[in-house]
C-alpha cells in the first residue's frame, strides 16, 4: 500500500471523505490491505491525494468508528482484524455511480461462444486427496529436484547469461534445439535439422499455433472420437467444420469419414484417451489417405517417453516422405507439466511461418526455462529421469492392472504402450459423471469420459484413471473403493 496510486474524482457528488473511505474499504476487501497491517499515514495520504490532512484524518476516524481501522497511539492507523467479516454488507459510497458490474456485454462482442466449450475439470488441490487417479500430474518423489536445481543454477550463471536475459525475438535456444534434434527425435525415428523445430509452450500451444495458421472458419478437419477435449475446443472456436472419426483397436479409422478433411489430427503412438496404439498398417493407410486428399496430418506424440511395455513403433512423421506430417512433442509428461515446453517438427517453410505467428503471440518461450531444460539434457539428467519413470510407472501399471482385474474385471483393457493411464468402460447404466462426484466424497479422484467425446452422452460409460500422481501401494485400495462404491450404487439402483 505504500506505493499504491489513488485518485479522487472531484466531479462526483460524493464528498472527498466518502471517497477516501471507499478507497480503503475496497483495498481491505480486495486483500491489498490485510488484517493488522498499517495504512498510509494521514500526512502521506493527504500528500498523495492532494487534499488537506484534516480531510484524511476525519475519514480515518470514521473508519475507526465503523470498525474497519484501529487507531494506535503514536503509531498510526491499522486494519482492524475483524474488518473483513463485515465487508459483504458494506454499502456503496454515497453519490458513487460506479456500477456493480461492467457496462459492456462481452458475450455479444465476441465471435467465440466459450460457454459451449467443454473442459476437463479437476480440483486445484488434487494432491490432498489420498487417491488422485487423475491424468497429467507428476509425483514429485520421482522427479530429480536436485539435478533440476543444478541445471537452473548453471543456466543463471555468467557463462549462460546471454542465453536468457536478452530478447531472442522469434528465435529459440540453440542448445535446446540441438538436444531435441540429437537426443529426442532419433528415439522416434525422426531426422530433422534445427531449422525444422519450433519450441512452444507445451503441446497445447503447438496445436493452437497449427490450428491458427492452417485453418479458418469452414475448414474441414478430422479428429479422433474420443479425443483431446482442448483440441476440439480450439477447432470449434475457429469455426472449423469438424469431423469426429471413431477409433478402433488399430487406431483412427481410415475411410470415407475423413472426407473432405484437409487437416487430420491424430495421437497414433498412444491414443488420447483410450491408450490404443495405431498399427503400422493403419499408419501407412492414413498417410496414403492424406496424400490422396492432399491433407496435412498433425501427429500429437504427447507421451512419447513413457513406452516401457513394448517395442515402440516409429512415429508417423518418420514414415512421411512428402512432408505432410506436422509432429508435436511435449516435455510435460517426461519432465514436468509446469515447465510448459513442447515443440513442433515440420517442413522448414511451415516452421518459418509458425515462428512468425508465434512472435505475434509471445515471441518465444522463456529463455531461462529453455536453457535449463537444455542443460538438464546435456548433463545426462534427462536420460536418468526417463529410466526412473519407466521403472516407477511400470510398477504402477502392473499394480493398476492387477487391481482392476481383481475388483473391476472386464472394465479395462491394459494398454500395450505403457503410458500413465487406463481407459475404463463400465457396464450398461453406468454414469461416469455422477459416479465421479460420488467418488470425490470418498477421497477418490477419477475423470469421467463425457468431455472426450463429440457427443458428451457417448462417454457416459467411460472413465480414465491416471496413475502418474499416486503411489503404487495406494492403487489397490483406491480401485477397491471404486469397486465398492459402484457395487453399492448398482445394488441401490
Secondary structure, 3 states (H helix, E strand, C coil): CCCCCCCCCCCCCCCHHHHHHHHHHHHHHCCCCCCCCECCCHHHHHHHHCCCHHHHHHHHHHHHHCCCEEEECCCEEEECCCHHHHHHHCCCCCCCCCCCCCCCCHHHHCCCCHHHCCCCCCCCCHHHCCEECCCCCCCCCCCCHHHHHHHHHHHCCHHHHHHHCCCCCCCCCHHHHHHHHHHHHHHHCCCCCHHHEEEECHHHHHHHHHHHHHCCCCCEEEEEECCCHHHHHHHHHCCCEEEEEEEECCEECCCHHHCCCCEEEECCCCCCCCCCCCCHHHHHHHHHHHHHHCCEEEEEECCCCCECCCCCCCCHHHHCCCCCEEEEEECCCCCCHHHCCEEEECCHHHHHHHHHHHHHHCCCCCHHHHHHHHHHHHCCHHHHHHHHHHHHHHHHHHHHHHHHHHHCCCCECCCCCECCEEEEECCCCCCHHHHHHHHHHCCEECEECHHHCCCHHHHCCEEEEECCCCCHHHHHHHHHHHHHHHHHHHHHC
